[in-house]
Amino acid sequence: MDTRLLIYFTQLAQTKNFTRAAEQLHIAQPALSVAIKKLEQQLDLTLFYRNERKVSLTQEGEVLLIHAKQILQKIDDATLAMKELRGLEKGEVRLGVPSMLGSYFFPQILMGFKSHYPNLKLTIVEAGTQSIRQMLVEGELDLGVIINHNVPSSLQIEHLLRSQMVAVVSEHHEFATQKSITFDDFFGQELVAFKPGYFHREILDHICEQHHLTANISFETNLLPMILQIIRHDFAITSLLELVTDHESNVIPIPFAEPIHLDLAMAWRKQGYLSLADRTFIEYVKQQCQQ
């Protein structure tokens, strides 16, 4: 099977439009149509439903897309491996991090790594843990920081650190002087929370389900500075990693009566190729976490 046809196929599957796909592939639209028709003839299958405005994958096309992405990723991995055998480093680490860790844990590590390896490029993607896991599986990220829980079998992990989730309130909140807080009291308050897909939200939803509680979410945002301002002005409370409150003033952390500890890990694809830059970054982060 011609890999060029697979590249055209995956691009069309992503854009769902012949004109846009052709533009992104830098080929003429008729040439793309001919290539897709050729692929369908080779397979003796219809891969796309076609109409005037957009195209969509058939069931057969959905199956091929899974394999096509894996094949193209393997080709990229092989190309990178051969380059490194000639002494050419990839020179880039594509890292996915959740908001809290990206804001408080990784800045110093990233700057330290960059000072040691100034020629390497760091591309940081902020996303929820669900999105990070999916981007790792699909090869859109090299490395990602995730919660060591329900990890897909296709990912390899390396433990980084353990941190506690705590309730966070303003200095003027009625709970500010408490030594601990129950789940009943916490969920009885107005809450500001991350959107679904972020580990912070997953934990809150899991606790509610486990204890038959209902979260009173008044604000929903992935913007951590906004969350902190809402708390400081006493409009709502939330739960964050303790490492956040270690660096923020005018907010009070309160441990839960039933402590919540999270194991955070670095993850990458088991079957993927880790570049020299990726492997060096993993070792550097591990060293920093051990200090």
C-alpha positions in Angstrom: 0.0 0.0 0.0 1.4 3.4 -1.0 2.2 5.5 2.1 1.5 8.6 0.1 -2.1 7.5 -0.4 -2.4 6.9 3.4 -1.1 10.4 4.1 -3.7 11.8 1.7 -6.4 9.6 3.3 -5.7 10.7 6.9 -5.5 14.4 5.9 -8.9 14.1 4.2 -10.3 12.2 7.2 -9.2 15.0 9.5 -10.4 18.0 7.4 -13.6 16.3 6.0 -13.2 18.6 3.0 -11.3 17.9 -0.3 -10.4 21.5 -0.9 -9.0 22.2 2.6 -7.2 18.8 2.6 -5.6 19.5 -0.8 -4.5 23.0 0.4 -2.8 21.5 3.5 -1.2 18.8 1.4 0.0 21.4 -1.2 -1.5 19.5 -4.1 -4.4 20.2 -6.5 -7.8 19.2 -5.4 -8.4 17.0 -8.5 -5.2 15.2 -7.7 -6.4 14.4 -4.2 -9.7 13.1 -5.6 -7.9 10.8 -8.0 -5.5 9.6 -5.2 -8.4 8.7 -2.9 -10.3 7.0 -5.7 -7.2 5.0 -6.5 -6.9 3.9 -2.8 -10.6 2.8 -2.8 -10.0 0.8 -6.0 -6.9 -0.9 -4.5 -8.9 -1.9 -1.4 -12.2 -2.5 -3.3 -13.9 -0.5 -0.6 -15.7 2.8 -0.2 -13.8 4.8 2.4 -15.8 8.1 2.3 -19.4 9.3 2.1 -19.3 12.3 -0.3 -21.6 15.3 -0.6 -21.2 18.8 -1.9 -19.9 20.4 1.3 -18.0 17.8 3.2 -17.0 14.1 3.3 -17.2 11.6 6.2 -15.7 8.2 6.8 -17.6 5.0 6.2 -17.3 2.2 8.7 -14.5 0.8 6.5 -12.8 4.1 6.4 -12.9 4.4 10.3 -11.1 1.0 10.5 -8.5 2.0 8.0 -7.9 5.3 9.8 -6.8 3.5 12.9 -4.2 1.5 11.0 -3.1 4.4 8.8 -2.2 6.5 11.8 -0.2 3.6 13.3 1.6 3.0 10.1 2.5 6.6 9.5 3.6 7.0 13.1 5.9 3.9 12.7 7.4 5.5 9.6 8.1 8.7 11.5 9.6 6.7 14.4 11.9 4.8 12.0 13.0 8.0 10.2 13.9 9.6 13.5 15.8 6.5 14.7 17.8 6.5 11.5 18.6 10.2 11.8 19.9 9.6 15.4 22.2 6.8 14.2 23.8 9.5 12.0 24.2 11.7 15.0 21.2 13.9 14.2 19.1 14.6 17.3 15.4 15.3 17.0 16.0 18.4 19.0 12.5 18.7 20.3 10.5 17.4 23.2 6.7 17.6 22.9 5.3 17.5 26.4 1.7 17.5 27.6 1.0 18.8 31.2 -2.1 19.5 33.2 -2.7 23.1 34.2 -1.6 22.9 37.8 1.6 21.1 37.1 2.4 23.3 34.1 2.0 26.4 36.3 3.8 25.4 39.5 5.9 22.2 39.1 7.4 22.4 35.6 8.5 26.0 35.0 11.8 25.6 37.0 12.4 22.2 35.6 11.9 23.3 32.0 14.2 26.3 32.5 16.8 24.2 34.1 16.7 21.6 31.3 16.9 24.4 28.7 20.0 25.9 30.4 21.7 22.5 30.2 20.6 21.7 26.6 20.1 25.1 24.9 19.8 23.6 21.4 16.8 21.5 22.2 13.3 22.8 21.6 10.6 22.3 24.2 6.9 22.4 23.0 4.5 22.4 26.0 0.8 21.5 25.5 -1.5 22.3 28.4 -4.5 19.9 28.5 -6.6 17.6 30.7 -5.2 14.2 31.5 -7.8 12.5 29.3 -6.7 14.5 26.3 -3.0 14.0 27.1 -3.5 10.2 27.3 -5.2 10.3 23.9 -2.6 12.5 22.3 0.2 10.2 23.5 -1.6 7.1 22.1 -2.1 8.9 18.7 1.5 10.1 18.6 0.7 13.8 18.9 2.9 14.1 22.0 6.2 12.4 22.9 5.7 12.6 26.6 2.9 13.5 29.0 2.3 13.9 32.7 -0.8 12.0 33.8 -2.3 10.5 36.9 -1.2 6.9 37.5 -4.7 5.6 37.4 -6.5 3.8 34.6 -3.4 4.1 32.4 -4.0 2.7 28.8 -2.0 -0.5 28.2 -0.3 1.1 25.3 1.5 3.6 27.5 4.7 3.2 29.6 4.9 5.2 32.8 7.6 6.4 35.2 6.6 7.7 38.6 7.4 11.3 39.3 5.9 12.5 42.6 3.0 12.2 45.0 0.9 15.2 45.9 -2.2 15.8 48.1 -5.5 17.3 46.9 -6.8 19.8 49.4 -9.8 22.1 49.7 -8.9 25.7 49.0 -10.9 28.6 50.5 -10.4 32.4 51.0 -9.0 33.8 54.2 -12.4 35.1 55.1 -14.3 31.9 54.5 -16.1 30.2 57.4 -13.9 27.1 56.9 -10.6 29.0 56.9 -9.7 28.1 60.5 -10.6 24.4 60.2 -7.9 21.7 60.4 -9.8 19.4 58.0 -13.0 19.3 56.0 -15.5 16.5 55.3 -16.7 15.8 51.8 -20.3 16.6 52.9 -19.2 20.1 54.0 -17.1 20.7 50.9 -19.8 19.7 48.4 -22.3 21.7 50.4 -20.5 24.9 49.2 -20.6 26.7 45.9 -17.7 25.3 43.9 -15.4 26.5 41.1 -14.1 23.6 39.1 -12.1 22.6 36.0 -14.1 21.3 33.0 -14.6 17.6 32.5 -11.5 15.8 31.2 -9.1 17.4 33.8 -7.9 15.2 36.7 -9.1 17.8 39.2 -12.7 17.4 37.9 -12.4 13.6 37.6 -11.6 13.4 41.3 -14.5 15.6 42.3 -16.9 13.6 40.1 -15.5 10.3 41.5 -16.0 11.4 45.1 -19.5 12.5 44.4 -20.4 9.2 42.8 -18.7 7.2 45.6 -20.4 9.1 48.5 -23.7 9.8 46.7 -23.1 13.6 46.8 -24.0 16.3 44.3 -21.4 19.0 43.4 -22.8 22.6 43.4 -20.6 23.9 40.6 -21.2 27.7 40.2 -18.1 28.4 38.0 -16.5 26.1 35.4 -13.2 27.1 33.9 -9.8 25.7 33.0 -8.1 29.1 33.7 -6.2 28.6 37.0 -5.6 32.3 37.7 -9.4 32.9 37.4 -10.1 30.0 39.7 -7.7 31.5 42.3 -9.3 35.0 42.0 -12.8 33.6 42.5 -11.6 31.8 45.6 -9.8 34.9 47.0 -12.9 37.0 46.5 -14.9 34.3 48.4 -17.4 33.6 45.6 -16.7 29.8 45.7 -14.2 27.2 47.0 -12.4 24.4 45.2 -9.9 21.6 45.5 -6.4 21.8 44.1 -3.0 20.1 44.5 -1.2 21.2 47.7 1.8 22.3 45.6 -0.4 25.1 44.2 -1.3 26.6 47.6 2.4 26.4 48.6 3.0 29.2 46.1 -0.2 31.2 46.4 -1.0 33.8 49.0 -4.4 34.8 50.4 -5.9 31.3 50.0 -6.1 28.7 52.7 -5.5 24.9 52.1 -7.6 22.5 54.2 -6.9 18.8 54.0 -9.9 16.5 53.6 -10.9 14.4 56.6 -10.4 11.4 54.2 -7.0 12.4 52.6 -6.7 12.3 48.8 -3.2 11.5 47.5 -2.4 11.4 43.8 0.5 9.7 42.1 1.8 11.6 39.1 3.7 9.9 36.3 5.5 10.6 33.1 4.0 8.6 30.2 5.0 7.7 26.6 3.9 5.1 24.0 5.3 1.6 24.6 5.6 0.9 20.9 6.8 4.4 20.0 10.3 5.6 19.5 11.8 7.9 22.2 14.3 10.3 20.7 17.6 11.1 22.5 16.0 14.4 23.5 13.0 12.7 25.0 15.1 10.2 26.9 17.4 13.0 28.2 14.4 15.0 29.4 12.9 12.0 31.2 16.2 11.4 33.1 16.5 15.1 33.9 13.0 15.3 35.4 13.5 12.1 37.4 16.7 13.6 38.9 14.9 16.8 39.8 12.1 14.9 41.5 14.6 13.0 43.6 16.2 16.1 45.0 
